[in-house]
Every structure is written in C-alpha cells, then in structure tokens.
Amino acid sequence: LFLLLVGGAAADRVGGARLARIAQGLALLPVAGLAVLLAGDTLAYGLLVVYALLMGTVGAFVTPARDGLLSQIAGARIQRTVVLASLVQFAVQIAGFQLAGAADLLGPVTVLGVQLVVLAIGAVAFLLLERRLGRLPAPASVHERPGMGEAIREGLASVLASSSMRSVAVINVLVGLFY
C-alpha cells in the first residue's frame, strides 16, 4: 500500500506510460520464475511469498501510472473512459479467475504461460501508448521539482483534503488488507 504512493510519485516524474511499460515488463520475471519453479517441482512456500511480494510491488507501480493515464487519454470524456476501463479490467479479471480455475485441467504452468502472454501484450500496449502520447516537455530539473518524499507528502495531503478521494483511499486500503 505504501508503494502505491511511491509509484504515483514515480509516474509523475518519469511519465505514466513509460513507468507502466517498464513495470509491466518487469512483471514477466516473477511469473516466469514461478512457472520454472512449478515445472521443476521446486516451489516452496517461502518462494511463493517472494512471488506475491514481487507482483505486489510491480502492481504498486503499474496501477497509479495506468490510472494517471486515463485523464490524458480521455480528455473531456473522463467519466465514460473510467467506466470503460473498469469494465475491461473486471472482465479480464473474471477471465483470469476462470482460467485459474481450469489449472487442474490445463496445468499451472500453462496457466502461467497465458499470464505471461497477457502481461507481454500489456507491456506492448503501454509502449504503443507511450509512442502515441509522444514526448512530453522535459520535466523540471531535479532542483525545480520536489523530492520523492515531498511529492508523496503532497499526494497524501491532497487525498486527505478531499472527502471523495479519502473515501476511495480508505476502500483501497481495506481491499488491500482484507482481499
């Protein structure tokens, strides 16, 4: 949960599409590692925890970068774009749950292979989006922009000052803790 703040600040610094592409590409590594461990029948509980931590870390960078891109893509149609993005996200999650449920039939390595393909498609999509958005003006020099800690404090202050953003943050924290 804390890394979401770091991911948001990093997305502001390097650009959402670029950070999402890099993080999405890095997500391939733990999935491939898990597939290798399963194929070699060498998976241990501790390694599964490492996998979960790595995927959670990658997600903490992809999610704020991806969500921040919505306003750049949507323009004046932000509400519609958010609804469509949520619909696609939940539909893909449902398909993923169905695929995972078929792991007994397909085998877990096959399921992870499909996950690798989907993650790779996402990384390519972020690359194409990065190219479509073009190069933004050069970011302010390091001396002109706040440090990472200051950017995180500013983000927290913005969330705490807005009742609607505070509500969404509380829901996300609860989902992160209990789901």
C-alpha positions as CSV (number, residue, x, y, z in Angstrom):
1,L,0.0,0.0,0.0
2,F,2.8,2.4,0.8
3,L,4.5,1.6,-2.5
4,L,1.3,3.0,-4.3
5,L,2.4,6.4,-3.1
6,V,5.9,5.8,-4.4
7,G,4.5,4.5,-7.7
8,G,2.3,7.6,-8.1
9,A,5.2,9.9,-7.5
10,A,7.5,8.0,-9.8
11,A,4.8,8.1,-12.6
12,D,4.7,11.9,-12.2
13,R,8.4,12.0,-12.6
14,V,9.1,9.7,-15.5
15,G,5.7,9.6,-17.2
16,G,2.8,7.2,-16.7
17,A,3.1,5.3,-19.9
18,R,6.8,4.8,-19.6
19,L,6.6,3.6,-16.0
20,A,3.7,1.4,-16.7
21,R,5.6,-0.2,-19.7
22,I,8.7,-0.8,-17.6
23,A,6.8,-2.2,-14.6
24,Q,4.5,-4.3,-16.8
25,G,7.6,-5.7,-18.5
26,L,9.2,-6.5,-15.1
27,A,6.1,-8.4,-14.1
28,L,7.1,-11.0,-16.6
29,L,10.1,-12.0,-14.5
30,P,8.3,-13.3,-11.3
31,V,5.7,-15.1,-13.4
32,A,8.3,-16.8,-15.5
33,G,10.2,-17.7,-12.3
34,L,7.1,-19.2,-10.7
35,A,6.5,-21.2,-13.9
36,V,10.0,-22.5,-13.8
37,L,9.7,-23.5,-10.2
38,L,6.4,-25.3,-10.8
39,A,7.7,-27.0,-13.9
40,G,10.8,-28.3,-11.9
41,D,8.6,-29.2,-8.9
42,T,10.8,-27.0,-6.7
43,L,8.2,-24.5,-5.4
44,A,8.3,-23.8,-1.7
45,Y,6.1,-21.6,0.5
46,G,8.7,-19.0,1.0
47,L,9.3,-18.7,-2.7
48,L,5.6,-18.2,-3.2
49,V,5.6,-15.4,-0.7
50,V,8.5,-13.8,-2.6
51,Y,6.5,-14.1,-5.8
52,A,3.5,-12.4,-4.2
53,L,5.7,-9.6,-2.8
54,L,7.3,-9.0,-6.2
55,M,3.9,-9.0,-8.0
56,G,2.5,-6.6,-5.4
57,T,5.5,-4.3,-5.8
58,V,5.1,-4.3,-9.6
59,G,1.4,-3.6,-9.3
60,A,2.1,-0.7,-7.0
61,F,3.9,1.0,-9.8
62,V,1.6,-0.1,-12.7
63,T,-1.7,0.9,-11.1
64,P,-1.0,4.6,-10.4
65,A,0.8,5.0,-13.7
66,R,-2.1,3.4,-15.6
67,D,-4.8,5.3,-13.7
68,G,-3.0,8.6,-14.2
69,L,-3.0,8.0,-18.0
70,L,-6.8,8.0,-18.1
71,S,-7.1,11.7,-18.0
72,Q,-4.5,12.1,-20.8
73,I,-6.4,9.6,-23.0
74,A,-10.0,10.5,-22.1
75,G,-9.9,14.3,-22.5
76,A,-13.4,15.6,-21.7
77,R,-14.9,12.1,-21.6
78,I,-13.2,11.1,-18.4
79,Q,-16.2,9.5,-16.7
80,R,-17.0,7.3,-19.7
81,T,-13.4,6.3,-20.0
82,V,-13.1,5.4,-16.3
83,V,-16.2,3.3,-16.6
84,L,-15.0,1.5,-19.7
85,A,-11.5,0.9,-18.2
86,S,-13.1,-0.5,-15.1
87,L,-15.4,-2.8,-17.2
88,V,-12.4,-4.1,-19.2
89,Q,-10.3,-4.6,-16.0
90,F,-13.1,-6.6,-14.3
91,A,-13.8,-8.6,-17.4
92,V,-10.2,-9.6,-17.7
93,Q,-10.0,-10.4,-14.0
94,I,-13.1,-12.7,-14.3
95,A,-11.5,-14.4,-17.3
96,G,-8.3,-14.8,-15.3
97,F,-10.2,-16.4,-12.4
98,Q,-11.9,-18.8,-14.9
99,L,-8.5,-19.7,-16.4
100,A,-7.0,-20.2,-12.9
101,G,-10.0,-22.4,-12.1
102,A,-9.0,-24.6,-15.1
103,A,-5.5,-25.1,-13.8
104,D,-6.4,-28.7,-12.8
105,L,-7.2,-29.4,-16.4
106,L,-4.6,-27.3,-18.1
107,G,-1.8,-27.4,-15.6
108,P,-0.5,-24.5,-13.6
109,V,2.5,-23.9,-16.0
110,T,0.1,-23.5,-18.9
111,V,-2.0,-21.0,-16.9
112,L,1.2,-19.1,-16.0
113,G,2.1,-19.2,-19.7
114,V,-1.1,-17.5,-20.6
115,Q,-0.5,-14.9,-17.9
116,L,2.9,-14.3,-19.4
117,V,1.4,-13.7,-22.8
118,V,-1.2,-11.3,-21.4
119,L,1.4,-9.4,-19.4
120,A,3.6,-9.1,-22.6
121,I,0.6,-7.8,-24.5
122,G,0.1,-5.2,-21.8
123,A,3.7,-4.1,-22.0
124,V,3.5,-3.7,-25.7
125,A,0.2,-1.8,-25.4
126,F,1.9,0.6,-22.9
127,L,4.8,1.0,-25.4
128,L,2.4,1.9,-28.2
129,L,0.6,4.3,-25.9
130,E,3.8,5.9,-24.9
131,R,4.7,6.5,-28.6
132,R,1.1,7.7,-29.3
133,L,1.2,10.2,-26.5
134,G,4.6,11.4,-27.8
135,R,7.3,13.0,-25.8
136,L,6.0,15.4,-23.2
137,P,8.0,18.6,-22.5
138,A,11.1,17.8,-20.5
139,P,10.4,17.5,-16.8
140,A,11.6,20.2,-14.5
141,S,15.2,19.8,-13.4
142,V,15.9,18.0,-10.2
143,H,16.4,21.3,-8.4
144,E,13.0,22.7,-9.5
145,R,10.8,19.7,-8.6
146,P,10.1,18.4,-5.1
147,G,11.9,15.3,-3.9
148,M,10.1,11.9,-3.8
149,G,9.3,12.4,-0.1
150,E,7.8,15.8,-0.7
151,A,5.8,14.5,-3.7
152,I,4.4,11.7,-1.5
153,R,3.5,14.2,1.3
154,E,1.8,16.4,-1.3
155,G,-0.2,13.5,-2.6
156,L,-1.3,12.4,0.9
157,A,-2.3,16.0,1.7
158,S,-4.4,16.1,-1.5
159,V,-6.1,12.8,-0.6
160,L,-6.8,13.8,3.0
161,A,-8.2,17.2,1.9
162,S,-10.8,15.6,-0.4
163,S,-13.7,13.6,1.1
164,S,-14.3,11.7,-2.2
165,M,-10.6,10.8,-2.6
166,R,-10.3,10.0,1.1
167,S,-13.2,7.5,0.7
168,V,-11.6,5.9,-2.3
169,A,-8.3,5.6,-0.5
170,V,-10.0,4.0,2.5
171,I,-11.7,1.5,0.3
172,N,-8.4,0.7,-1.5
173,V,-6.6,0.2,1.9
174,L,-9.4,-2.1,3.1
175,V,-9.4,-4.1,-0.1
176,G,-5.6,-4.4,0.1
177,L,-5.7,-5.6,3.7
178,F,-8.7,-7.9,3.6
179,Y,-8.7,-9.2,0.0
